[in-house]
Amino acid sequence: MEYKQRINAVKERIKKENLDTLIISEEEDIYYLTGLTYKSLERLFLLIITESTVSFIVPKMELAHLKKVDHVDTIKSYWEYPAQKPERWKDVLLDTLKNSTLIGIGAKTPFEISAFLHSVQLNVVENAILEEQRWVKSKTEIELIKQASKYCDLSIQNLNKNAYFGMSELEVFSIGRAIQQKVIKETAFDYLATNILVAAWPSRISYQPHGIPKVSDVLVEGSHISLAFLRVNGYSAELERTFFTSKPTKEQEEAFELMMEARRRSYAVLKAGVIAEDVDLAAKQFLIDQGLKENLMHRTGHGIGLGNHEGPYLAEGDKTVLKENMVVSIEPGIYIEGVGGFRHSDTVLITKNGYEILTNCPDDIKSLTFTNQKPLQKLKGTIIKKMYRI
């Protein structure tokens, strides 16, 4: 029923925007409308929607398990990628579009599709029908995001419980493996729609928000940033915390508190009816006023749903009016080489009058400073380090 409602909503928007046809090619979009998981690789899957029909174009090799897809009227196939006329995806698509005069495609449609449509003189326009529909979550989607958030919580709780001075990145990675095992045991596991990433950006690179940890990294002095970046059976959540395995310096404490104040300022304006960029500016302008303009590297947040990163974007320049039941991250960050990176991130549901934080983990500096000896964890860590010669 959920997928049928989504497809019907798309059909209504097609009619409203005077389109004949909407072409959908992204895996997440097709999953959103059909519940179908697959890996396309180079072979295209195309969902073609008009006011009255839904057609699905797939590689012939997929027909064995796609003889029927709920709420899809017609399934057509092409031979291979590449192929010769008349067995190419292009030929099947052109035949399906023969009565279309105005065709909509999304902004992320592969260039080869857009280029082909223009080469045969079809009238094509970019639109955001499905992208905008996906931004506002249904009750079912919110429950699935809450489920993913729960596993984020477990991931960071386990890391916090075991963190110690000298902990190896391999020990952190092992937490992700344990979480995946729990997901397999406890849910209707879909391995194509599940990704589990649990890591820690050690102090060596915490001032680089997209630096890459090495398996040889260990957690020593300075600020580290933990990350649970999960997609569980289709839906995503994220949770990040700045933490310490030795007593933070005064400069680190001050940067941590400035990051926390930036978060508080974003949360103070977050609710339905607010413009997306205003949530970003609440944090950004505060940090600029503190003299930290050169230490800012990214926006305050982004949408979360089927993708870990999707619209709307809590960024200067995004004029989207936030709506109830959108889900976003809140994660202003400060990055100072020689001092460290400072960023918390939570998965947050926008409500009519405010917000609900779906991830649940301590965020104060005292709770995130781990200086206890933890002899058992150290013993296990020593064994792992010896095994991998770290």
C-alpha positions as CSV (number, residue, x, y, z in Angstrom):
1,M,0.0,0.0,0.0
2,E,2.8,2.4,0.9
3,Y,4.4,2.0,-2.6
4,K,1.1,2.4,-4.4
5,Q,0.5,5.7,-2.5
6,R,3.9,7.0,-3.5
7,I,3.4,6.1,-7.1
8,N,-0.1,7.8,-7.1
9,A,1.4,10.9,-5.5
10,V,4.0,11.0,-8.4
11,K,1.2,10.7,-10.9
12,E,-0.7,13.6,-9.4
13,R,2.4,15.8,-9.5
14,I,3.0,14.8,-13.2
15,K,-0.5,15.9,-14.0
16,K,-0.1,19.1,-12.0
17,E,3.1,20.1,-13.7
18,N,1.8,19.3,-17.2
19,L,4.3,16.5,-17.9
20,D,3.4,13.5,-20.1
21,T,6.1,11.3,-18.6
22,L,8.6,11.0,-15.8
23,I,11.8,8.9,-16.3
24,I,13.3,7.6,-13.0
25,S,16.8,5.9,-13.2
26,E,18.4,6.2,-9.7
27,E,18.5,3.1,-7.6
28,E,17.2,4.8,-4.5
29,D,14.3,6.4,-6.4
30,I,13.3,3.1,-7.8
31,Y,13.6,1.5,-4.4
32,Y,11.4,4.3,-3.0
33,L,8.6,3.5,-5.5
34,T,8.8,-0.3,-5.7
35,G,10.8,-1.7,-2.8
36,L,13.1,-3.4,-5.3
37,T,16.8,-3.7,-4.3
38,Y,19.4,-4.3,-7.0
39,K,22.8,-3.3,-8.2
40,S,22.6,-1.9,-11.7
41,L,26.4,-1.6,-12.3
42,E,26.5,-0.4,-15.9
43,R,23.2,-1.9,-16.9
44,L,20.4,0.7,-16.7
45,F,17.0,0.2,-14.9
46,L,14.4,2.7,-16.0
47,L,11.0,3.4,-14.4
48,I,8.7,5.3,-16.8
49,I,5.6,6.9,-15.2
50,T,2.7,8.6,-16.9
51,E,-0.6,9.7,-15.4
52,S,-2.1,6.3,-16.2
53,T,0.7,3.7,-16.5
54,V,4.0,2.6,-14.9
55,S,6.5,0.8,-17.2
56,F,9.8,-0.8,-16.1
57,I,12.7,-1.3,-18.5
58,V,15.4,-3.8,-17.2
59,P,18.2,-5.9,-18.6
60,K,17.0,-9.2,-20.0
61,M,19.1,-11.1,-17.4
62,E,16.9,-9.5,-14.6
63,L,13.6,-10.9,-16.0
64,A,14.1,-14.3,-14.2
65,H,13.4,-12.7,-10.8
66,L,11.4,-9.6,-12.0
67,K,8.5,-11.3,-13.7
68,K,6.2,-9.1,-11.6
69,V,6.8,-6.0,-9.6
70,D,3.9,-4.6,-7.5
71,H,2.2,-1.6,-8.9
72,V,4.1,-1.8,-12.2
73,D,1.9,-2.3,-15.3
74,T,4.5,-3.4,-17.8
75,I,8.0,-4.9,-17.6
76,K,10.1,-4.6,-20.8
77,S,13.7,-5.8,-21.3
78,Y,16.7,-4.9,-23.5
79,W,19.4,-7.4,-24.5
80,E,22.6,-6.2,-22.9
81,Y,24.9,-3.2,-22.3
82,P,26.0,-2.4,-24.9
83,A,23.9,-4.0,-27.6
84,Q,23.0,-3.5,-31.3
85,K,19.8,-2.0,-32.7
86,P,17.0,-2.8,-32.0
87,E,18.0,-4.5,-28.8
88,R,19.5,-1.6,-26.9
89,W,17.9,0.1,-23.9
90,K,17.7,3.2,-26.1
91,D,15.4,1.4,-28.5
92,V,13.1,0.1,-25.8
93,L,12.9,3.5,-24.1
94,L,12.2,5.3,-27.4
95,D,9.3,2.9,-28.1
96,T,7.9,3.5,-24.6
97,L,8.1,7.3,-25.1
98,K,6.6,7.4,-28.6
99,N,3.5,9.3,-27.5
100,S,5.3,11.7,-25.0
101,T,5.6,15.4,-25.8
102,L,7.1,16.7,-22.5
103,I,9.4,14.4,-20.5
104,G,10.7,15.0,-17.0
105,I,14.0,13.8,-15.6
106,G,15.7,14.3,-12.3
107,A,18.9,16.3,-11.8
108,K,20.9,13.1,-11.1
109,T,19.8,11.3,-14.2
110,P,22.9,9.8,-15.9
111,F,24.2,12.0,-18.8
112,E,23.9,9.2,-21.3
113,I,20.1,9.1,-20.8
114,S,19.8,12.9,-21.1
115,A,22.1,13.0,-24.1
116,F,20.1,10.3,-25.9
117,L,16.8,12.0,-25.3
118,H,18.1,15.2,-26.7
119,S,19.7,13.5,-29.7
120,V,16.3,12.2,-30.8
121,Q,14.7,15.6,-30.4
122,L,12.5,14.8,-27.5
123,N,11.3,17.6,-25.3
124,V,13.0,17.1,-21.9
125,V,12.9,19.2,-18.8
126,E,14.6,18.8,-15.4
127,N,12.3,18.6,-12.4
128,A,12.4,17.6,-8.8
129,I,9.1,15.8,-8.4
130,L,10.4,12.7,-6.8
131,E,13.3,14.4,-5.0
132,E,11.0,16.7,-3.1
133,Q,8.5,14.0,-2.4
134,R,11.2,11.9,-0.8
135,W,12.2,14.8,1.6
136,V,8.9,14.5,3.6
137,K,8.9,11.1,5.3
138,S,5.9,8.8,6.0
139,K,5.2,7.2,9.3
140,T,6.7,4.0,8.0
141,E,9.9,5.7,6.8
142,I,10.3,7.5,10.2
143,E,10.1,4.2,12.0
144,L,12.7,2.7,9.7
145,I,15.0,5.8,10.3
146,K,14.4,5.4,14.0
147,Q,15.5,1.7,13.7
148,A,18.7,2.8,11.9
149,S,19.2,5.5,14.6
150,K,19.0,2.8,17.3
151,Y,21.9,0.9,15.7
152,C,23.8,4.2,15.5
153,D,23.3,4.6,19.2
154,L,24.5,1.0,19.9
155,S,27.6,1.6,17.8
156,I,28.7,4.8,19.6
157,Q,27.7,3.4,23.0
158,N,30.0,0.4,22.3
159,L,32.8,2.6,21.2
160,N,32.5,4.9,24.2
161,K,32.4,1.9,26.5
162,N,35.6,0.5,25.1
163,A,37.6,3.6,24.2
164,Y,41.0,4.0,25.9
165,F,44.3,5.7,25.2
166,G,46.1,3.6,22.6
167,M,42.9,2.0,21.1
168,S,43.5,0.9,17.5
169,E,41.3,1.7,14.6
170,L,40.9,-2.0,14.0
171,E,39.2,-2.3,17.3
172,V,36.8,0.5,16.3
173,F,36.1,-1.3,13.0
174,S,35.2,-4.5,14.8
175,I,32.3,-2.7,16.5
176,G,30.8,-2.2,13.0
177,R,31.0,-5.9,12.3
178,A,29.2,-6.7,15.6
179,I,26.5,-4.2,14.7
180,Q,26.0,-5.8,11.3
181,Q,25.6,-9.2,13.0
182,K,22.9,-7.7,15.2
183,V,21.1,-6.3,12.2
184,I,21.1,-9.7,10.5
185,K,19.7,-11.4,13.6
186,E,17.2,-8.8,14.6
187,T,15.7,-7.5,11.3
188,A,14.4,-8.6,7.9
189,F,17.9,-8.1,6.6
190,D,18.4,-6.8,3.1
191,Y,22.1,-6.9,2.3
192,L,21.8,-4.8,-0.8
193,A,20.1,-2.0,1.1
194,T,22.3,-2.2,4.2
195,N,25.7,-0.5,4.8
196,I,27.4,-0.3,8.2
197,L,30.3,2.0,8.7
198,V,31.6,2.6,12.2
199,A,34.9,4.4,12.5
200,A,36.9,7.0,14.4
201,W,38.7,9.9,12.9
202,P,41.8,9.9,15.2
203,S,43.4,13.2,16.4
204,R,46.0,12.9,13.7
205,I,43.4,13.8,11.1
206,S,40.3,15.0,13.0
207,Y,40.9,18.5,11.7
208,Q,40.3,17.0,8.2
209,P,36.6,16.2,8.0
210,H,37.0,13.8,5.1
211,G,40.5,12.5,5.9
212,I,40.9,8.7,5.8
213,P,41.8,6.8,8.9
214,K,44.5,4.0,8.6
215,V,44.2,0.6,10.2
216,S,47.5,1.4,11.9
217,D,46.0,4.5,13.6
218,V,45.7,4.6,17.4
219,L,43.7,6.9,19.6
220,V,46.1,9.0,21.7
221,E,46.2,12.7,22.7
222,G,43.8,15.2,21.2
223,S,40.3,15.2,19.8
224,H,38.9,12.2,18.0
225,I,35.6,12.1,16.1
226,S,33.5,8.9,16.2
227,L,31.2,8.0,13.4
228,A,28.2,5.6,12.9
229,F,27.1,6.1,9.3
230,L,24.5,3.5,8.7
231,R,21.9,2.4,6.2
232,V,19.7,-0.4,7.6
233,N,17.3,-2.2,5.3
234,G,16.9,0.8,3.1
235,Y,16.9,3.7,5.5
236,S,19.7,5.7,7.0
237,A,20.9,7.5,10.1
238,E,24.1,9.0,11.4
239,L,25.7,9.8,14.7
240,E,29.0,11.5,15.4
241,R,30.7,12.5,18.6
242,T,33.9,14.4,19.4
243,F,35.7,12.5,22.2
244,F,39.0,12.3,24.0
245,T,41.2,9.4,25.3
246,S,43.4,11.8,27.4
247,K,42.5,15.0,29.2
248,P,41.7,17.8,26.7
249,T,43.7,21.0,26.8
250,K,42.2,24.3,27.6
251,E,42.2,25.2,23.9
252,Q,40.4,22.0,23.0
253,E,37.8,22.6,25.7
254,E,37.1,26.1,24.4
255,A,36.8,24.8,20.8
256,F,34.5,22.0,22.0
257,E,32.2,24.5,23.8
258,L,32.1,26.8,20.8
259,M,31.0,23.9,18.6
260,M,28.3,23.0,21.2
261,E,27.0,26.6,21.3
262,A,26.8,26.6,17.4
263,R,24.7,23.5,17.7
264,R,22.4,25.1,20.3
265,R,21.9,28.1,18.0
266,S,20.9,25.8,15.1
267,Y,18.5,23.8,17.2
268,A,16.9,27.1,18.5
269,V,15.6,27.9,15.0
270,L,14.9,24.4,13.7
271,K,11.2,23.7,13.0
272,A,8.7,23.4,10.2
273,G,8.3,26.7,8.2
274,V,11.9,27.8,8.7
275,I,14.1,28.3,5.6
276,A,16.9,25.7,5.4
277,E,19.7,28.2,5.1
278,D,18.6,30.0,8.3
279,V,19.5,26.9,10.3
280,D,23.0,26.9,8.8
281,L,23.5,30.7,9.3
282,A,22.5,30.5,13.0
283,A,25.6,28.3,13.6
284,K,27.8,29.7,10.8
285,Q,27.5,33.4,11.7
286,F,28.1,32.7,15.4
287,L,31.3,30.9,14.6
288,I,32.4,33.6,12.2
289,D,31.8,36.2,14.9
290,Q,34.2,34.2,17.1
291,G,36.9,34.6,14.5
292,L,36.7,31.1,13.2
293,K,35.7,31.7,9.5
294,E,38.9,30.0,8.3
295,N,38.2,27.0,10.5
296,L,34.8,26.2,8.9
297,M,34.7,23.6,6.2
298,H,31.1,22.6,5.6
299,R,27.4,23.3,6.1
300,T,25.4,22.7,9.3
301,G,23.5,19.7,8.0
302,H,21.7,17.7,5.2
303,G,18.7,15.6,4.7
304,I,18.7,11.9,5.6
305,G,16.4,9.2,4.3
306,L,17.1,6.4,1.8
307,G,20.5,8.2,1.4
308,N,22.8,9.2,4.2
309,H,23.2,12.5,2.3
310,E,20.2,14.0,0.5
311,G,18.2,17.2,0.3
312,P,17.2,19.5,1.8
313,Y,20.6,20.9,2.7
314,L,21.0,23.1,5.8
315,A,23.4,25.3,3.9
316,E,23.6,28.9,2.9
317,G,22.0,29.1,-0.5
318,D,19.3,26.5,0.1
319,K,16.0,28.3,0.2
320,T,13.8,25.2,0.9
321,V,11.1,25.8,3.4
322,L,11.5,23.0,6.0
323,K,8.4,20.8,6.5
324,E,7.1,18.6,9.3
325,N,8.5,15.0,9.0
326,M,11.7,16.0,7.1
327,V,14.7,14.3,8.7
328,V,18.1,16.1,8.8
329,S,21.5,16.1,10.5
330,I,22.7,18.9,12.7
331,E,26.5,19.0,12.6
332,P,28.4,22.3,12.6
333,G,32.1,21.7,12.9
334,I,35.3,23.5,13.8
335,Y,38.7,22.4,12.4
336,I,41.9,23.7,13.7
337,E,45.2,22.2,12.6
338,G,47.3,21.4,15.6
339,V,44.3,21.6,17.9
340,G,41.8,19.1,16.3
341,G,38.4,18.7,14.8
342,F,35.2,19.3,16.8
343,R,31.9,18.0,15.5
344,H,28.9,16.2,16.8
345,S,26.2,15.0,14.5
346,D,22.7,13.7,15.2
347,T,19.8,12.5,13.1
348,V,16.9,14.8,13.8
349,L,13.2,14.7,12.9
350,I,11.6,18.1,12.1
351,T,8.2,18.5,13.9
352,K,5.5,21.1,13.6
353,N,6.8,23.2,16.5
354,G,10.4,22.1,16.7
355,Y,12.3,18.8,16.4
356,E,13.0,15.4,17.9
357,I,16.5,14.0,18.1
358,L,16.4,10.4,17.0
359,T,20.0,9.5,17.9
360,N,20.6,9.3,21.6
361,C,24.2,9.6,23.0
362,P,25.8,11.9,25.6
363,D,27.3,15.0,24.0
364,D,29.0,16.8,27.0
365,I,32.8,16.8,27.2
366,K,32.9,15.1,30.6
367,S,30.9,12.1,29.3
368,L,33.1,12.0,26.2
369,T,36.5,12.0,27.9
370,F,37.8,8.4,28.5
371,T,40.8,8.2,30.8
372,N,40.1,5.1,32.7
373,Q,42.6,2.3,32.4
374,K,40.2,-0.4,31.0
375,P,42.7,-3.3,31.4
376,L,40.5,-5.9,29.6
377,Q,40.0,-3.7,26.5
378,K,43.8,-3.0,26.5
379,L,44.6,-6.7,26.7
380,K,42.3,-7.4,23.7
381,G,43.7,-4.5,21.9
382,T,47.3,-5.7,22.5
383,I,46.4,-9.1,20.9
384,I,44.8,-7.5,17.9
385,K,47.8,-5.2,17.4
386,K,50.2,-8.1,17.5
387,M,48.1,-10.1,15.1
388,Y,48.1,-7.2,12.6
389,R,51.6,-6.0,13.5
390,I,50.4,-2.5,14.5
